[in-house]
Amino acid sequence: MWRRAITLMLCLAAPLLAAAEPASRLAVDGTEFVLYQLDGRVLRSAELVGAELDLGGGSQLRIDSVRPDPADPSGTLLLHRFSQRAGDGPWVQACQADRDGNHEGFPVPGRWVDGRYQHDSAHFALTCTGGAQAKCVRWGYKPWAKAPDGTDMAGMYEACVHMVRADYCGDGKATTREGMAIDIYDRHGVQQPAGDAEFRFEAGWAPTGAVCVNHPRVADNISLDALAARCPRLKDALGQRCDEAMAEAGGAVVFNRSR
């Protein structure tokens, strides 16, 4: 997954253009690239298959295919298959396989600065479907959209990304483990709790990280005592005292349960 903001030059091969030329402006609408051409044409992701994006430093990214996300009931999310190469080297898959075996990703408008997400129309990040950013978008936390109750979802998206990584302190240090199952939900109509009896409340999440932690997701990776030392703001919000009511009172916008 790419975490840095991307500023790109995009060149199109025939038949879209007779010769490669720089784009006037490359933007992102949801998970779709939008290329505003110097001649007034507007091309979107499906029309940009085969286009090569200059990432700088001699690295290039190519859009190999685009398809609607079959898991998205709205039909608005697009999955892109990317290839990447350095210099004159070979093209290789840019994304590792996700749990379904797909090598796909998409752009997300905005950028992360000092560990905080900023909705910024001048920048975007690229994320693979196995990464936290993509998972949160596919779960419905689209930072450019509103929840069913009208709440802006940028903060919920940010909280979700910390939650997926078990980044309790919100400092970018993940404590989860690959393949861990979690139950995520909120009070805004995006996700509902699954009600699995094997899961119990883990933490409530705000855009800056956890607001309280009942138990660490992976005890071998961090204990409550270690978490209190590493993140002093949580020292009085750890253990059995942390429940949904405490988390909600502390400003949590997303909650999760884990085994």
C-alpha positions in Angstrom: 0.0 0.0 0.0 1.2 3.5 -0.8 0.9 6.0 2.0 2.6 9.0 0.4 0.7 11.7 -1.5 1.0 11.3 -5.3 1.6 14.0 -7.8 1.6 12.4 -11.2 2.4 13.0 -14.9 0.3 10.7 -17.0 1.1 9.7 -20.6 -1.4 8.0 -22.9 -0.5 5.5 -25.6 -2.4 5.2 -28.9 -5.3 5.0 -29.7 -6.1 7.6 -27.0 -3.4 9.9 -28.3 -1.2 9.8 -31.4 1.8 10.6 -29.2 2.3 10.6 -25.5 1.9 14.1 -24.0 1.5 15.4 -20.4 -1.9 15.7 -19.0 -3.4 19.0 -18.1 -4.7 17.7 -14.8 -5.1 14.3 -13.2 -7.7 14.1 -10.4 -9.6 11.5 -8.4 -13.3 11.2 -8.1 -14.1 8.6 -5.5 -12.0 5.6 -6.6 -11.8 6.7 -10.2 -9.1 8.6 -12.0 -10.2 11.6 -14.0 -7.9 13.1 -16.6 -8.6 16.6 -17.8 -6.9 17.0 -21.2 -5.4 20.1 -22.6 -7.8 19.9 -25.5 -10.9 19.8 -23.2 -11.5 16.1 -23.2 -12.2 14.3 -20.0 -11.1 10.7 -19.6 -12.0 8.4 -16.7 -10.5 5.2 -15.4 -12.0 2.8 -17.9 -10.7 4.9 -20.7 -7.2 5.1 -19.2 -6.3 1.4 -19.3 -2.8 1.2 -20.7 -1.9 4.6 -19.4 1.5 5.0 -17.6 1.8 7.2 -14.5 5.2 8.7 -13.7 5.8 8.3 -9.9 9.1 10.2 -10.0 12.5 8.8 -9.4 12.4 6.6 -12.5 9.4 4.6 -11.2 6.3 4.2 -13.3 2.8 2.8 -12.7 0.6 1.4 -15.4 -3.2 0.9 -15.3 -3.8 -2.6 -16.7 -7.5 -3.1 -16.1 -10.5 -1.6 -14.3 -13.7 -3.2 -13.1 -16.5 -2.4 -10.7 -16.0 -3.7 -7.2 -18.4 -6.7 -6.9 -18.7 -6.3 -3.2 -19.9 -2.7 -3.4 -23.7 -2.4 -3.4 -23.6 1.1 -4.7 -21.7 0.1 -7.8 -19.5 3.2 -7.6 -16.2 1.7 -6.4 -13.7 0.7 -9.0 -10.9 -1.8 -8.7 -7.7 -1.2 -10.7 -5.0 -3.7 -11.6 -1.6 -1.9 -11.6 1.8 -2.9 -12.8 5.0 -1.0 -11.7 8.5 -0.8 -13.0 11.7 1.0 -12.1 13.7 2.5 -14.9 13.8 0.1 -17.9 13.1 -2.9 -15.7 10.2 -5.4 -16.2 6.7 -4.6 -15.3 5.6 -6.4 -12.2 2.4 -6.6 -10.2 2.2 -3.4 -8.0 -0.2 -5.0 -5.4 0.3 -8.2 -3.5 -2.7 -10.6 -3.6 -5.5 -9.9 -1.2 -7.4 -12.6 0.7 -9.4 -13.3 -2.5 -6.2 -13.7 -4.6 -6.7 -10.5 -6.5 -3.9 -8.0 -7.2 -5.9 -4.8 -7.3 -6.2 -1.3 -5.8 -7.5 2.2 -6.4 -6.8 5.8 -5.7 -8.2 7.6 -2.6 -8.6 11.4 -2.6 -6.6 13.2 0.0 -3.4 12.5 1.8 -1.9 11.5 5.2 0.2 14.2 6.9 1.9 13.5 10.2 -0.3 10.5 10.8 -3.6 12.4 10.1 -5.8 12.1 7.0 -6.5 15.3 5.1 -9.2 15.5 2.5 -7.3 17.4 -0.2 -8.5 17.5 -3.8 -5.0 18.3 -5.0 -3.5 15.0 -3.8 -4.5 11.4 -3.6 -3.0 8.1 -2.3 -2.9 4.7 -4.0 -4.0 1.8 -1.9 -4.1 -2.0 -2.6 -7.1 -4.0 -1.6 -5.1 -5.9 1.1 -4.3 -2.6 2.9 -6.2 -0.8 5.7 -7.2 2.2 3.6 -8.8 0.1 0.9 -10.5 -2.2 3.4 -12.1 0.8 5.1 -13.3 2.3 1.8 -14.8 -1.1 0.8 -16.5 -1.4 4.1 -18.4 1.8 3.3 -16.2 4.4 5.1 -15.7 6.6 2.0 -13.9 9.8 3.1 -15.4 11.8 0.3 -19.0 10.8 1.2 -21.6 11.1 3.9 -23.0 8.3 6.2 -26.7 7.4 6.0 -27.4 9.8 8.8 -25.6 12.7 7.0 -22.3 12.6 8.9 -19.2 13.3 6.9 -17.2 10.1 6.8 -13.6 11.5 6.6 -13.2 11.1 10.3 -14.8 7.7 10.3 -12.5 6.6 7.5 -9.5 7.9 9.5 -10.7 6.1 12.7 -11.3 2.9 10.7 -7.7 2.9 9.3 -6.3 3.1 12.8 -8.7 0.4 13.9 -7.7 -2.1 11.1 -4.1 -1.7 12.1 -4.8 -1.9 15.8 -2.9 1.5 15.9 -4.2 2.3 19.4 -2.0 5.4 19.9 -2.7 6.7 16.4 1.0 7.1 15.8 1.2 4.8 12.8 2.5 1.8 14.7 0.4 -1.3 14.0 0.0 -4.1 16.5 -2.3 -6.4 14.6 -1.4 -9.6 12.9 -2.2 -10.8 9.3 -5.5 -12.6 9.1 -7.0 -11.4 12.3 -10.8 -11.3 12.3 -12.6 -8.3 13.6 -16.2 -7.1 13.8 -16.5 -3.4 13.0 -19.6 -1.2 13.6 -20.7 2.4 14.2 -23.7 4.5 15.2 -24.1 6.2 11.8 -25.7 3.4 9.7 -22.6 2.3 7.8 -21.8 -1.0 9.6 -23.7 -3.0 12.1 -22.3 -5.5 14.7 -22.3 -9.1 13.6 -23.4 -10.4 16.9 -20.9 -13.3 17.0 -20.7 -14.6 20.5 -17.0 -15.4 20.0 -16.2 -11.7 19.7 -16.1 -9.2 22.6 -15.6 -5.5 22.7 -12.0 -4.4 21.9 -11.9 -0.6 21.5 -13.6 2.6 20.4 -11.9 4.6 17.7 -11.7 8.3 16.9 -9.7 10.0 14.1 -6.7 10.2 16.3 -6.7 6.5 17.4 -8.3 4.6 20.2 -10.2 6.5 22.9 -10.3 3.4 25.2 -9.1 -0.2 24.9 -10.8 -3.1 26.7 -8.2 -5.7 25.5 -5.4 -5.7 22.9 -6.2 -7.6 19.7 -2.9 -9.5 19.7 -1.7 -9.9 23.3 1.7 -11.1 22.1 2.2 -7.9 20.3 1.3 -5.4 23.0 -0.1 -5.6 26.6 -2.3 -3.1 28.3 0.6 -2.1 30.6 2.9 -1.6 27.5 0.1 0.4 25.9 -0.3 2.7 28.9 3.5 3.3 28.8 3.6 4.0 25.1 0.4 6.1 25.0 -0.1 7.9 28.3 -3.4 9.5 27.2 -4.9 6.0 27.4 -3.6 4.9 30.8 -7.0 5.7 32.5 -9.1 4.2 29.7 -7.8 0.6 29.6 -9.2 -2.8 30.6 -12.6 -3.7 31.8 -13.6 -0.1 32.4 -13.6 0.4 28.6 -16.9 -0.4 27.1 -19.1 1.0 24.3 -20.6 3.7 26.6 -17.2 4.9 27.7 -15.9 4.8 24.1 -18.8 6.8 22.8 -18.6 9.3 25.6 -14.9 9.7 24.7 -15.6 10.6 21.1 -15.4 7.2 19.3 -17.0 7.2 15.9 -16.1 3.5 15.1 -16.1 0.5 17.3 -14.8 -3.0 17.0 -15.0 -6.4 18.6 -12.4 -9.2 18.3 -11.8 -12.7 19.6 
